[in-house]
Amino acid sequence: MPAEIDVVVIGGGQAGLATAYFLRRAGLDYLVLDNQSAAGGAWLHTWDSLHLFSPSQWSSLPGWQMPVTHDTYPSRNEVIDYLARYEERYHIPVRRPVHVKSVSRVQGDLLVSTDRGEWIARAVVSATGTCSAPYVPDYPGREIFCGRQMHSAQYRNPDDLRGQNVLVVGGGNSGAQILAEVSTVCNATWVALQDPVFLPDDVDGRVLFERATAKWQALRDGHTTMAPVGGLGDIVMVALVREARARGVLHATRPFSHFDTDGVVWSDRTHSRIDVVIWCTGFRPALKHLDPLQICSADGLPRTDGTHARDEERLGLVGYGEWCGAASATLIGVMRSARDAAGNIAQYLRSIQPRSTSTP
């Protein structure tokens, strides 16, 4: 028989842990289900040299500041260690690895079906993020290209790319950082739809978060013309990127026309031989488990009021990006969304009758 519980949180990364912190404070009976084999969430799948854009004090989850690190900006391994210790510090009940297959309605509650059993929850928070749903554009001729293709989600380091012709596609921070790294050992070309926006050298994630917050407040209050320009996609000049600029390789070209079997053809009909393509083209929300609820619009996303799903009052969504909370996909930014989601759920559970219990 399915176990009964107040709240199931799906996803044990930063969004799930932040939500668990506030559910714990609300005194709710909850459980976190995580499909990873260890703590760390999406950080387990990032490339080896990745560092945060902000110092530790600006990269912390609610309740406990990330310890000061040796470098100004914490490394991926330091973030993973922090998330693991955060779980332990707050005794967060995480079960892993558990793959959630579906969330469906049953007798006024939500049924969470997994490969390790079923739970009947009065509310569910989906915090699965995006790392399991990498996006690769359907580029003309991509299927006939005989070279190697990988997404930034599969990239770890440039060791096996030495001496090859590599195309890095995507104009965001992942594209800039991976281009900077692979260009030290191979012939790398950077492709972006538009000229990347480079921030001043002394600007880091603190400024980006403040800008994102100001934009959210302006849009919330209806002051669309006052929303700041730029955002979290602007390129932060971390040391690796600054070094690439000094080498003269930090420049992007406009997209090519199409693939052929051994490379790409540009708009002027010239051809470049390519051995490897690294797609730094982002991710999409991992929401397949919500399909039985039939709440997603034509764009594949549920309609939301902040973190609350409009078409399913028992469902919250945390950590997917701007559409469910400003800067909610960042370590520091997820706190506000997690607090709102937990608060909404606590209020909803107080408004409904408790489950009936049998009497002797």
N, C-alpha and C positions, 0 to 999 in steps of 0.2 A: 504494500500500500504506500502511496506517496506520503512523505512526511509533510506536516503542516508547519508553517512559519510565517512571521509577519512580513518580512522583506527578503527577497533574493537579489543580490547584486551580481550581475553577470560581467565579469572582467576584473582581474586582480592587479591591473596596472595602476598608474598614479590617479586616474579618475575614480576607479573602484575603491582604492584605499582612502582617498579624501572623503568620498561619500560614506564609507564605513565609519570614519571618525565621527561624523555628525549623527549618523544613525545610532552609534554607541552612546553619544551624549544625550540623545532623545530617549534612551532607555528601551529601544525596540529590540525584538528578537530577530536577528538577521544572520545571513550567511553569504559569503562571497565565493563564487564559483569561477575558477580561472583555468584556461586551457593550456597554460604554460607548465613546464615541468619544474620551474623554480620561480622565486620572486624576481620582479624586475620589469614585467610587462613588455612593452614595445622596445625598451632599451636593450633587451636581450638580442635584438635583431638589427641593431645599428652597426655601422662600420667601426673598426677598432680605434681610429684616431679621433672620433667625434668628441667634442667638448660642448658644454652648455655655452650660451651667449651671455649669461649673467653670473655674478658671484653667488656663492652658496646662500647667502642671506636673502637673495632675491630669487631663489630657486627651491623654495621649501613648501612642503605640504602643511596643512593646518595643524597647529599644536606643537610642532617640534621643528626647530630650524635645522637645516642641513649643516653638519659640522663644517667648519672652515677647512678648505682643502689646500694642498701644497701650492698648486697653481691658482691663479686668479679665478679661472673658470673650471669647474669640476669636470672630470672625464666621465665617459660612459660607465666605466667600472665603479667609479665613486657614486654615481647616481644609483646604479643597481644595488650597491651595498647599502646605501641610505634607505631605499625602498624596502629591502629585506629587514633592516633593523626597525623601520617604522612599523611593519607588521608585528614584530615581536614586542615593541614598546607598548602598543595599544591592544595586544592580544586579539588581533583581528582574526576571526574564524574563517580561514581560507582553505578551500578544498581544491587540490590540483593533482594531476591534470584531469580536468573535467571538461568535456566538450558539450556545450549546450546545443541541442538540436533544434528546439523550438520553444516558443512561448505561445500558449493558446488559452482561451477562456474556458472555464469550467465552474459551474454552479456559483457564480458571483465572485470567483477568485481567478487567479492566473496559474496555469499548470506549466511548470518549467520541466521540460523533458531533456534528459542528458544521457550520455553513454555510461553513467554511473548511478542511474536511478532517477526518480522524479520527486519534485517538491511542489506542493500547493501553497502559493504565496498570496497574501492579501494585497501585495504591491511588489513591483519589480523595478529595479533600476538597471538599464542597459548602459554599460560602460566599456564596451568592447573595442572602442577606438577604431583605428583605420589600418593598422599595420598588416592585418591579414587580408587586406583588399587593395593591393597595389594597382595603380592605374597605368596602363600603357595605351597610348592613342593608336587607333587603327590607321596607321600610316600606309599610303599606297606602296605596294610591293613588299611590305614587311614579311609576308609569308614566303617569298621566294629568296629572300636574303639568306645566304649560306653561312654567314659569319655568326659569331656568338652574340646573344642578346641577354642582358640581365637588367633587373630593376635595382634601384638603389637599396631596396630591401634585401637583396642578395649580395650586395657588394660588401666586402670586409676590408680588403687592403689591395694595393696594386702589385703585389709580388708576382702574380702570374700574368701580368700584362706587359712585362718589360719588352721594349722594342717593337711593340705592336701599334697599329693605327687605331686609335680609340675615339669614338664619337660620344660626347657627353651631351645629352639632350635634356634641357630644362633650365630655366633662368633663375631659380630660387637659391636659397642657401645651400641645399644639398648639392645642386649642380655646381655652384661656385666652389664648395669645399672639395668635392670629389675631383673636379677639374684641376684644382690646385695640387691635389695629391698625385693623381695619375700622371700629370704632365711632367713630373720629376723623373719618370722612368720610361715614358713612351711618347709617341707623336699624338698629341691630343687636340681635338677640335671641339669647341663649345658652341652648341646651337641653342638659341632662345627665340621665342616669338617676338619679344621686344628687348630693347636695351635694358639690361639689369640696372636696378637702382642701388647704388653703393652708398652706404651711410658713411658719415665722417669717421675717422679712425677712433675717435674718443667716445663714440656712441655704442652702447651695448644693449642687452635685453631689457635693462631697467627702463630706458627711454622708450623702447618698443612697447613694453607693457603699459606705461603711462599713456602713450599715444593711443593704444588700443582701448584703454579704459575711457579716455576722453572722447573717442569716437563713439563708443557704446553709449555714453551718457548723452552726447549730443543727439544721436539718433533716437534714443529713448524719449527725449524731451521734444522731439520734432524739429530740432534745429539742424536740418540736413546740410545747410550751407556752412555751418560752423564746424562740421566734422573735420578733424585733422587729415591732411594728406599723408599717404603712406601707411605702412603697417608692418605686421609680423613677417611679411614676405620680402621686405627689403633686406639687402645683403649686409650682414654684419662683418666688419673687417677684422676677423680673428687673425691670429699670427700667420696661419697657413695661407690665408687668402692675401694678406699683405705681402708675403714673400713671393707669391705668384705674380702679383702686380709688379714687384721689383724685377722679376725675370721677364716681364713683358708679355706674359701669356694670358692675362686676365681680360680677355676681350671675347665677345660672343658674336657669332654671325647669324644671319637670318636663316630660317628653316630651308632645308633642301626640298627639291620637288618630289622625288620618290626614290625608293630602293631599287637596286637591281641585284643580281646574284652575288656580286662581290663588293658592293659598296653603295654609294649614293650618287644621284644625279642632281646637280644644283639648278637653280632657275635659269642660269645662262647656258645650260646644257653641258657644262663641264662635269667630269666624273672624278670622284675620289674613291680610292680603294680603302675599304674599312674592314678591320678584323673583328672589332668588338664595339657594340653599342651599349651604353649604360643609360637607362631611362630614369631620369630624375624628375619624373612627371607627376609625382604626388600619389595620393591614395584616395579611396572612397570609403565612406562609413561602412563598417562591417555589420550589417543589419539583417542578414538572411534569416536569422533565428526569429525575427518578428513577422515573417511572411504570413503565418496563420492568422494574425490579428487583422490583416488587410487594412492597414492604416497609412501606408505610404502613398504619396502623391505621384504624379507622372514623372517627377524628377528623382524618384526613388527614396525620398526623405519623408518622414512623418511631419505633419503640421504640428508646430509647437508654439507654446507660449512660454518663452524661456526654456526651462528644462522639462516642462510638463507637456505630454502628448495630448493634443486637443481631442483626439478621437478615442482615447483610452485613458480614463482618469486614474487608473491604477499603475500607469507606466511613467517613469522618468527617464530622461536621456542626458548623460553627462560625458563631456570630454571629446565631443566630435568636432568642435570648431565653432565658428561665429554663429551659426544658425541655432545653436542651443546654449549660447553663452559666450560673451566676449572673452577671447584669449583662453577658452576653456580647454584647449589642447596643450596648454603649457603647465609646467609644474606649479608656478605661482598663481596663474590665472584660474586653475580649476577649482580653487577653494570657494570662490563665490558661487559657482554653479553647483558644486557639491552641497554647500550649505542650503541653497534654495531647494534643491531636489529633496534632501532629507527633511527639510521643514515642511514642504508641501505634502510629503508622504505622512509625516507625523500628524499634520492637521487633518488629512483625509481619514486616517485610521481612527482618530478621535471622534470623527463625525459619523462613523458607521457603528452598527451594533457588533459586539464581539461574537465570535463563533459560538453557536449553541453547544452546550455540553450535556451529555446524558446524565441523568440522576439515577441513583440506586432504586 
